[in-house]
Structures are given as structure tokens and as C-alpha cells.
Amino acid sequence: MFENEVVFSIARHAAWAPGVTSPERWEAWAREPWPFAGTDEPKVAAMPAMLRRRAGLLGRMALEVAYECLGQRTDVPTVFCSRHGEVGRAVGLLDDLARGEPLSPTAFGLAVHNASAGLFSIARADRANHVALAAGPATLEHAVIEACGLLADGADMVLLVACDAPLPDVLAGFEDCDEQPYAFAWAMVPAGAQPVRLSWRAEQASAAAPRRPGALDVLRFLLAHAPELVRHAADRRWTWCRDA
């Protein structure tokens, strides 16, 4: 038992990436990962068209897995996490400012970090608590800690949605890993069958950072049923373990 540790189970999960939409394809990717690429987008058929049209690729990916993971269940707290969020929309707004053009209130509202969480709650008329966060390369780990805090506070289930996409061309030079379009969701519940443990301690990495986004390494760890994954991010050593 570590002093800095959370434990939880995953009751249900879903994932989406261009060209990888079935459980069989995800199992193949977990065995031998390849970079996600393509122009296809999720349909998000469960969402009313008026709201669905507002979402870009990042939002559609997040919404697709959120709907698939929760189904018709409501009143479940949600934690949406993304390292970069809707940065493409934000860059577009800055371009408009630079050209002296008026900003679109709708575009501004959809550029904020909790845009997908807001669309999800509006479409489902769901008043459950939702949180949106970003924490650099350890975004997923901090989202899990947040979700486990909600479980400890009495929630019987928390939906965690993780998503990201490549940065716009103007910011591509700042990427520190090979960003890819993806989204996945977990229906997290208090630790029970097949619990997952996340522990951490202060420790600076001594090796070069991996080129694959850290959240995808964690997803692969879970899909491949690996016993342990160790990541270094944000001056922390993060250890993921699956109990037998």
C-alpha cells in the first residue's frame, strides 16, 4: 500500500480512433500499436443533430465514447480530460482577432475546455456534476485522482472521458510527443473485481520521454491486460498496477 494511491475498478469502457472502432481492432492495436490517422469521424448518432453539428472532431470523439460507455444511464458525475482541448478553435479565434474580425460567441463557447461535457449534459438533460481538466503530460493521472475523489465522496459510478488530437500547424513545433486523435471512456466504480491501482511519488525522469501520448500507453496497458505500467510525467513516477 502506497501513501499516494487510488484504487478503482472499471465497470465498462469504450474507445474510438480513426480506423479503430471495434473491440477486435483495439485488441490488435494493443498487441502492436500503430499511429492513428484518417479522416473519418464518429457519428455520435445518440445525440440530437442540432447539438451534434456544434462539435468538432475532438468533441465528437469524446461524445461518442461517453454515450457508448454510459448508455441511457444519467445522474453519473463525469470527468472530461484533455491535455490540449479545443485548441484548434482557440487558434481560429485568435486569427480572427488578429484580422480585426468580430468573434463568434458560439465558437468561443465551444473553445473552452468543458465544451464537450456541456454538450453531453445538455443533450441528455442531465444535471449531474461534471469536471473538465488538463494537467500537461499527466492529465489522465490527475483525472483518475479526481474521479476517485468523487467515488470516495459517495458516487457509485464516475464517467471518465479522455481525448486529444494533434495540435494545429501553427503550434506543431511545441509537441513533445506524437499527438494522435483518440478518445476513450471508463465507467469507474469503487474497487471490486479486477481493481486497478495508480500510485505516484516525486521523481524526475532520467530517460527520454516516449513519443506516444501517455494516455495511450495507459490504454494499451489496460487493453493488453499487462500487470504493470510505469510512466514518468510532470516530475512524478506514476505506477499503474492491475491486481490479479
N, C-alpha and C positions, 0 to 999 in steps of 0.2 A: 504494500500500500504506500503510495507516494503522498506527500503533503499536498502537492499541486496535482490533483487528479479529478477527472469526472468519469462516470461510468453510465452507460445507457445501452438500450437495445434499439434496433431498427425494425419496426413492425412491417414496413412496406417501403419500397423505393422505386424510383423511376429515373430515367436518363434519356437525353436527346442530344445528338450532334449531327451535323450534315453527313448523310450516308450511314449513320449508325443509329438505327431506331428500333431494332428488335433485340430481345434478350440474347439471341444467338450471335448477333453481330457484336454486342457488348462483351460476351464471353470470349469471342475471338480476339477482340481488341485487348482484353485483359491479359490474354496469353502472350500476345506480341503487339504492343501498341504501335499505331501509326498516326501521323498528324491528321487532324480533322480538316477537311476542306470541301468546298462545294457551294452551290448557290441555292440549294433547296432550303425551304423554311418550314417549320411546323405549322399545321393548320389551325391549331387551337380551336377545334370545332365546338368545344363545350362553351365557349364564350360568345355572347351576342356580338354580331358583326359590327355594330356601331362602336363598341369598345375595342374589339379586336383590331380594327383598322388603325387605331391610335398607336399600337405597339410596333416597334421596330424589331429587328432580328433578336436582339438581346432579350427584350421583353417577351416576345413570342416563345422563345426557348424556355424562359423561366416559367411562363404561364402554362405551357404545355405539360411540363413535368409536375407542376403544382396541382393541376387538375387531375392528372393521371394518378398521382400519389394519394390525394385526399378523396377523390370521387365526389359523392354528394354530401359528405360529412362537413358540417360547419361548426362554428364556435371552437375552433382549434387555433391557438396562438401560432403565429408564423414568424420566422426569422429569414429574411432575404439577405443574402450576402453576395457582394461582387467587388472585386478589387478596383475595377475601373468604372463600373456602372455605365450609364448612358453618356459616356464622354464624347461620342460622335455627335450627339445632339448638342452638347455644350460647345463643341468646337464650331458647329454651324451657327450657333447664336453669337459667338464671338466674331465670326466672319461678318455676320450681319451688322454688328456694332461697328466693326472696322470700316464698313462701306457706308455707314450712316443710315442704314435701313432700320425701320421700326421692328422691334422684337415681337414675335408671335407669342401671346400668352399661353396658347396650347403647347407650343414647342417648349417653352420654358417649364411648364408644369410637368412635361414628360421627360425633361432632362435631369430632374432631381433623382436622388438615389432610391427613394421609396416609390418611384412611379409604378413599377410592376406590382408591388404589394398593394398600392392603392387601387389599381385597375382590378386586381383579383378580389379585393374586398367589395368594391362597388358592384362588380358583375354578379357576385353571389349574395349581395345584401347581407354580408357577414360582418358583424361588429366586433369580432374577436381582435385581441391585441395583435399588432404587427410591428416588427422592428426591421430596419434596413441598416446594414453596417458595412464598413470597409476598414480593413486593418493591414494594408500592404500585403506582403507575401504570406502572412499568417492569417489572412482573412477567414479562411474556413475554420481554423482552430478557434479563433475568437467567437465565431458564430456558434460553434458547438458549445463553448463555455456559456454563452448567452442562453442558448436553448436549454442546457442542463440547469441553469439557474431558474428558468421558468418551470421546468419539471419539479425542481426542489421546492418551488413556491406553491405547488399543488396542481399544476396542469397534468392531466393524464396522458396527453399527447402534445407534441410540438412539431409543426412542419418546418423543416429547414430546406431552403432552396438556395443553391449555389450556381452562379452563372458568370460567364465572362466572354469576351470576344476580342479579336485583335484591335489594337489602337489605330486611330486614323493615321493616314500617311504623315501628317504634319508632326505627329508625336511618336512615330515608329522608332525613331532613334533612341527613345528613352526606355524601350522594352528591355527587361533584364532576363526574359525567358521567351520561348517561342509561343506567344499567345495564340490561342485557338478558340473557335466558337464552340461552346458546350453549355449544358445545364443539367443538373441532377437535383433530385429531391429525396429527402428521407422523412418518413413519419417516425419521429423519435419518441420513445416511451421509456419509463423508468426501467432500470436494469432488470432483466429477466433472462429469458432464453438467449443464448449466444451473445452475451454482453460485449460491448466494445469499450475499451479503456483508452483515454487520452491523458497522458501525464506530460509535464513540462518542467524545465529548470533553465536557469540562466546559463547560457553557453554560446560563445561565438563560434561560427563555423570555421573550420580550418581548411576545408576543401572548396573548390569552385561550386557555385550553385548549379543545380541541374537545369537543363534547358526546358524541360516540360513543366508547365504550371503545377504548383504544389498540390492544388485541389485535385488535379487529375491523377497524381501519384496516390493520393488517399483513395480516390475512387477505384483505382486499379487494385490497391491493397484489399479493399472490401470485396470486389467482384472476383478476384483470384483466390479468395479465402486464405490469404497469407497470414501467418501468425503474428508478424510484427513489421512495422514501418517506422523508421527514424528519419525525421526531417529537421533541418536547421533553417530557421527563418526568424527575422526580427530579433536577433540576439537571444534566441531560445532554442533549446533542443526539445523537439516535440516527439513523443513516442506514442505511437498507436499500437494497441495490442488487441487481439481477439482471444477471448477466453475459450478454452476447449469445452 
